[in-house]
Amino acid sequence: MFTTTFSYQNSARSDSLPRDLVTEIQRLKRELNAVILAHYYQDPDIQDVADYLGDSLGLARQAATTNAEVIVFAGVHFMAETAKILNPEKQVLLPDLNAGCSLADSCPPDAFAAFKAQHPDHLVVSYINCTAAIKAMSDIICTSSNAVKIVSQIDRDQPILFAPDRNLGRYVMEQTGRELLLWQGTCMVHETFSEKKLVQLQTQHPAAEVIAHPECEPAVLRHARYIGSTTALLNYAQQSPSSAFIVATEPGIIHQMQKAAPHKQFIPAPPLNQCACNECPHMRLNTLEKLYWAMRQRSPEITLPEEVRLAALRPIQRMLAMS
């Protein structure tokens, strides 16, 4: 993880906060010539203040084309790193530096480098949910939106090492008929859904379609009528004639689903335990207050060593070209 100083010692002082945070954030945005990019898994109040909402592919595309001088990334660390990789001349702010990613953490750079060295003939395709260090060791980056399309374009005689998410890798194998060497990483949110509870929920809502993200475990995906990226799930829910959906991904997306189709019912898929385990604890570290303080103090800022940035840039550019 490459970052500069983390200076928001005032962020806990609620007495220093303006009464209307949204108005003040909009003022700071104009003052800084800033853009706020937010993932669908953020809290609804952050989603509503963002200039652009999207999944990893959409956010990468937006980061690559923005004219803003400051990018405020309401997401997790690897997403802000991607924005910095694409925009070395811009300041990239992340409201909370502790907003990491369990999937990215499941692929330590040293261990991955050793694994890659054992398979020198393999092309490395890495899911964008990984650190800049892993991207720098990759040949092509992909997202859940384009992973099948990316792999389908690679010569069938070329062995592929797919990292870090084994569930997305399995899904890509099923869709393409390709054999992939998988790094055994997972997302803590998407592996927590309970097949047993999902079946029970289907019994209670027999008309509801199950829609799921491909990071889910195979046992959950078996019950899905539709499998797709976050944006794809949102689009499908709007276009499907069904009036009810059981949503097997981080429930932050439901805010946008309800806004897009207020006449439909969206039910979050149940986790294994009686907890909020289907909410990403890293995504939820960002708050409107922290967003305000990051813009006011222009910190925490994401920085990267130039050699890492350049090495990570090439596979991202290759992804964008192939998408």
C-alpha positions as CSV (number, residue, x, y, z in Angstrom):
1,M,0.0,0.0,0.0
2,F,1.5,3.3,-1.1
3,T,0.2,6.5,0.6
4,T,1.4,9.8,1.9
5,T,0.5,11.4,5.2
6,F,-2.9,10.8,6.8
7,S,-3.9,14.0,8.5
8,Y,-7.5,14.1,9.6
9,Q,-7.2,14.6,13.2
10,N,-10.2,16.9,13.2
11,S,-12.6,14.5,11.5
12,A,-14.0,13.3,14.8
13,R,-14.9,16.8,15.9
14,S,-18.6,16.9,15.2
15,D,-18.8,20.5,16.6
16,S,-16.6,21.7,13.7
17,L,-18.8,20.2,11.0
18,P,-21.0,22.6,9.0
19,R,-24.7,22.2,9.4
20,D,-25.3,21.5,5.7
21,L,-22.6,19.0,4.7
22,V,-23.9,18.5,1.2
23,T,-23.9,22.3,0.4
24,E,-20.4,22.6,1.8
25,I,-19.2,19.6,-0.1
26,Q,-20.6,21.1,-3.3
27,R,-18.8,24.4,-2.5
28,L,-15.5,22.7,-2.0
29,K,-16.0,20.7,-5.2
30,R,-16.2,24.0,-7.1
31,E,-13.3,25.5,-5.3
32,L,-11.0,22.6,-5.9
33,N,-12.2,21.7,-9.4
34,A,-12.9,18.3,-7.9
35,V,-15.0,15.3,-9.0
36,I,-16.5,12.8,-6.6
37,L,-16.5,9.2,-7.9
38,A,-18.4,6.7,-5.8
39,H,-19.0,3.0,-5.9
40,Y,-22.5,1.5,-5.7
41,Y,-21.6,-0.1,-2.4
42,Q,-21.2,3.3,-0.6
43,D,-23.8,4.5,1.8
44,P,-26.8,6.2,0.1
45,D,-25.9,9.7,1.3
46,I,-22.5,9.4,-0.4
47,Q,-24.1,7.9,-3.5
48,D,-26.5,10.9,-3.7
49,V,-23.7,13.5,-3.5
50,A,-21.4,11.8,-6.1
51,D,-20.8,13.2,-9.6
52,Y,-20.5,9.7,-10.9
53,L,-21.6,6.3,-9.6
54,G,-20.4,3.1,-11.0
55,D,-18.8,-0.3,-10.7
56,S,-15.1,-0.9,-11.1
57,L,-15.1,-0.7,-14.9
58,G,-17.2,2.4,-15.1
59,L,-15.2,4.1,-12.4
60,A,-11.9,3.3,-14.2
61,R,-13.3,4.7,-17.4
62,Q,-14.5,7.8,-15.6
63,A,-11.2,8.3,-13.9
64,A,-9.4,8.0,-17.2
65,T,-11.3,10.8,-18.8
66,T,-12.1,13.3,-16.1
67,N,-10.9,16.9,-16.5
68,A,-11.1,17.6,-12.7
69,E,-7.9,18.6,-10.9
70,V,-8.8,16.7,-7.8
71,I,-10.4,13.2,-7.7
72,V,-12.3,12.3,-4.5
73,F,-12.8,8.6,-4.5
74,A,-15.6,7.3,-2.3
75,G,-14.7,3.6,-2.5
76,V,-11.8,1.4,-1.3
77,H,-8.1,1.7,-1.6
78,F,-7.5,-0.2,-4.8
79,M,-10.1,1.9,-6.6
80,A,-8.3,5.2,-5.6
81,E,-5.0,3.6,-6.6
82,T,-6.4,2.9,-10.0
83,A,-7.5,6.5,-10.3
84,K,-4.0,7.6,-9.4
85,I,-2.4,5.1,-11.9
86,L,-4.5,6.7,-14.7
87,N,-4.0,10.3,-13.4
88,P,-0.5,10.9,-12.1
89,E,-0.8,14.7,-12.4
90,K,-4.0,14.9,-10.4
91,Q,-4.6,14.7,-6.7
92,V,-6.5,11.6,-5.6
93,L,-8.2,11.7,-2.2
94,L,-9.7,8.7,-0.3
95,P,-11.9,9.7,2.7
96,D,-10.6,6.9,4.9
97,L,-7.3,5.2,4.2
98,N,-8.5,2.1,6.2
99,A,-11.1,1.4,3.5
100,G,-9.3,-1.6,2.1
101,C,-10.5,-4.8,0.5
102,S,-10.5,-8.3,1.8
103,L,-10.1,-9.7,-1.8
104,A,-7.1,-7.4,-2.5
105,D,-5.6,-8.4,0.9
106,S,-6.0,-12.1,0.0
107,C,-3.3,-11.7,-2.6
108,P,0.0,-10.6,-0.9
109,P,2.5,-9.3,-3.5
110,D,5.4,-11.5,-2.4
111,A,3.4,-14.6,-2.4
112,F,1.9,-13.8,-5.7
113,A,5.3,-13.1,-7.2
114,A,6.5,-16.5,-6.1
115,F,3.3,-18.2,-7.5
116,K,3.8,-16.3,-10.8
117,A,7.4,-17.4,-11.0
118,Q,6.3,-21.0,-10.8
119,H,4.3,-20.6,-14.0
120,P,6.4,-18.4,-16.3
121,D,4.5,-19.5,-19.4
122,H,1.2,-18.2,-18.1
123,L,-0.4,-14.9,-19.1
124,V,-1.5,-13.1,-15.9
125,V,-5.1,-11.7,-16.0
126,S,-5.9,-9.9,-12.8
127,Y,-9.3,-8.7,-11.5
128,I,-9.2,-5.0,-10.9
129,N,-9.9,-5.7,-7.2
130,C,-6.2,-6.0,-6.4
131,T,-3.4,-3.7,-5.2
132,A,-1.2,-1.6,-7.5
133,A,1.6,-4.0,-6.8
134,I,-0.4,-7.0,-8.2
135,K,-1.5,-4.9,-11.2
136,A,2.1,-4.2,-11.9
137,M,2.8,-7.9,-12.1
138,S,-0.1,-8.5,-14.5
139,D,-0.4,-8.6,-18.2
140,I,-4.1,-7.6,-18.5
141,I,-6.6,-6.3,-15.9
142,C,-10.3,-7.2,-16.0
143,T,-13.4,-6.4,-14.1
144,S,-16.5,-8.5,-13.4
145,S,-18.1,-6.6,-16.3
146,N,-15.6,-7.6,-18.9
147,A,-13.7,-10.6,-17.5
148,V,-15.4,-13.1,-19.9
149,K,-14.9,-10.8,-22.9
150,I,-11.2,-10.3,-22.0
151,V,-10.4,-14.0,-21.6
152,S,-12.4,-14.8,-24.8
153,Q,-10.0,-12.6,-26.8
154,I,-6.9,-14.5,-25.6
155,D,-5.5,-17.2,-27.8
156,R,-6.8,-20.6,-26.6
157,D,-3.3,-22.1,-26.6
158,Q,-2.1,-19.4,-24.2
159,P,-2.2,-20.6,-20.5
160,I,-3.8,-18.1,-18.2
161,L,-3.2,-17.4,-14.5
162,F,-6.3,-15.6,-13.1
163,A,-6.1,-13.7,-9.9
164,P,-7.1,-12.9,-7.2
165,D,-10.8,-14.0,-7.1
166,R,-11.4,-17.8,-7.5
167,N,-15.1,-17.4,-7.7
168,L,-15.0,-15.0,-10.6
169,G,-12.3,-17.2,-12.1
170,R,-14.6,-20.2,-11.9
171,Y,-17.4,-18.3,-13.5
172,V,-15.2,-17.2,-16.4
173,M,-14.1,-20.8,-16.9
174,E,-17.7,-21.9,-17.2
175,Q,-18.6,-19.1,-19.6
176,T,-15.6,-19.5,-21.8
177,G,-14.8,-23.2,-21.6
178,R,-11.2,-22.2,-20.8
179,E,-9.0,-23.8,-18.1
180,L,-7.6,-21.1,-15.8
181,L,-5.0,-21.4,-13.1
182,L,-6.7,-19.7,-10.2
183,W,-5.3,-17.8,-7.3
184,Q,-7.4,-18.8,-4.3
185,G,-8.6,-15.4,-3.1
186,T,-12.2,-14.4,-2.2
187,C,-14.3,-11.5,-1.1
188,M,-15.5,-11.6,2.5
189,V,-18.9,-10.2,1.5
190,H,-19.7,-12.4,-1.5
191,E,-18.6,-15.6,0.2
192,T,-20.9,-15.0,3.3
193,F,-24.2,-15.6,1.5
194,S,-26.0,-18.7,2.8
195,E,-27.4,-21.1,0.2
196,K,-29.7,-22.6,2.8
197,K,-31.1,-19.2,3.8
198,L,-31.4,-18.2,0.2
199,V,-33.5,-21.2,-0.6
200,Q,-35.7,-20.4,2.5
201,L,-36.1,-16.8,1.2
202,Q,-37.0,-18.1,-2.2
203,T,-39.8,-20.1,-0.6
204,Q,-41.1,-17.0,1.1
205,H,-40.9,-15.0,-2.2
206,P,-41.5,-17.5,-4.9
207,A,-42.0,-14.8,-7.6
208,A,-38.7,-13.1,-6.8
209,E,-35.8,-13.6,-9.2
210,V,-32.4,-14.3,-7.7
211,I,-29.7,-12.1,-9.3
212,A,-26.1,-12.4,-8.2
213,H,-22.6,-11.1,-8.6
214,P,-20.0,-13.6,-10.0
215,E,-17.9,-13.2,-6.9
216,C,-20.5,-15.3,-5.0
217,E,-19.8,-18.9,-4.2
218,P,-20.9,-21.5,-6.8
219,A,-23.6,-22.8,-4.5
220,V,-25.3,-19.4,-4.5
221,L,-24.8,-18.8,-8.2
222,R,-26.6,-22.1,-9.0
223,H,-29.8,-20.4,-7.8
224,A,-29.4,-17.2,-9.8
225,R,-31.6,-16.3,-12.8
226,Y,-29.1,-13.7,-13.8
227,I,-25.4,-13.3,-13.0
228,G,-23.5,-10.1,-13.7
229,S,-21.5,-7.1,-12.5
230,T,-23.0,-4.5,-10.2
231,T,-23.9,-2.3,-13.1
232,A,-25.3,-5.3,-15.1
233,L,-27.5,-6.3,-12.1
234,L,-28.8,-2.7,-11.9
235,N,-29.7,-2.7,-15.6
236,Y,-31.2,-6.2,-15.5
237,A,-33.4,-5.3,-12.5
238,Q,-34.8,-2.3,-14.4
239,Q,-35.4,-4.2,-17.7
240,S,-36.7,-7.5,-16.3
241,P,-40.5,-7.8,-16.2
242,S,-40.2,-9.4,-12.8
243,S,-41.4,-7.2,-9.9
244,A,-39.3,-8.7,-7.1
245,F,-35.6,-9.6,-6.8
246,I,-33.4,-11.3,-4.3
247,V,-30.1,-9.5,-4.7
248,A,-26.9,-11.5,-3.9
249,T,-24.3,-8.8,-3.7
250,E,-23.4,-5.9,-1.4
251,P,-26.7,-4.3,-0.5
252,G,-25.5,-0.7,-1.2
253,I,-26.6,-1.2,-4.8
254,I,-30.2,-1.6,-3.7
255,H,-30.4,2.2,-3.1
256,Q,-29.9,2.7,-6.9
257,M,-32.2,-0.2,-7.8
258,Q,-35.0,1.3,-5.7
259,K,-34.5,4.8,-7.3
260,A,-34.5,3.3,-10.8
261,A,-37.5,1.0,-10.2
262,P,-39.5,2.3,-7.2
263,H,-42.4,0.0,-8.0
264,K,-40.3,-3.1,-7.6
265,Q,-39.2,-5.0,-4.5
266,F,-35.5,-5.7,-3.8
267,I,-34.6,-8.1,-1.0
268,P,-31.0,-8.5,0.1
269,A,-29.7,-12.1,0.1
270,P,-29.2,-13.3,3.6
271,P,-25.7,-13.9,5.1
272,L,-24.7,-17.0,7.1
273,N,-25.2,-15.4,10.5
274,Q,-27.6,-12.9,12.0
275,C,-25.4,-10.0,11.2
276,A,-24.8,-7.3,8.6
277,C,-22.0,-9.4,7.1
278,N,-23.4,-8.8,3.6
279,E,-22.4,-5.2,4.0
280,C,-18.7,-4.5,3.1
281,P,-17.1,-3.1,6.3
282,H,-14.4,-1.4,4.3
283,M,-16.7,0.4,1.9
284,R,-18.8,1.6,4.9
285,L,-15.8,3.2,6.6
286,N,-16.3,6.2,4.2
287,T,-18.9,8.7,5.5
288,L,-20.2,12.0,4.4
289,E,-18.3,13.7,7.2
290,K,-15.0,12.0,6.2
291,L,-15.7,13.0,2.6
292,Y,-16.0,16.6,3.7
293,W,-12.8,16.6,5.8
294,A,-10.8,14.9,3.0
295,M,-11.9,17.8,0.6
296,R,-11.3,20.5,3.2
297,Q,-7.9,19.2,4.2
298,R,-7.0,17.7,0.8
299,S,-5.9,14.6,2.7
300,P,-5.6,11.6,2.9
301,E,-3.9,11.5,-0.6
302,I,-3.0,8.5,-2.6
303,T,0.5,8.4,-4.1
304,L,2.4,5.7,-5.9
305,P,6.1,5.1,-6.8
306,E,6.4,6.0,-10.5
307,E,7.9,2.6,-11.5
308,V,4.9,0.8,-9.9
309,R,2.4,3.2,-11.5
310,L,3.8,2.7,-14.9
311,A,4.0,-1.0,-14.6
312,A,0.4,-1.1,-13.4
313,L,-0.8,1.3,-16.1
314,R,0.0,-1.0,-19.0
315,P,-2.4,-3.8,-18.1
316,I,-5.1,-1.3,-17.3
317,Q,-4.7,0.4,-20.7
318,R,-4.8,-3.0,-22.4
319,M,-8.1,-3.8,-20.6
320,L,-9.6,-0.5,-21.7
321,A,-8.5,-1.2,-25.3
322,M,-10.0,-4.7,-25.2
323,S,-13.2,-3.5,-23.6
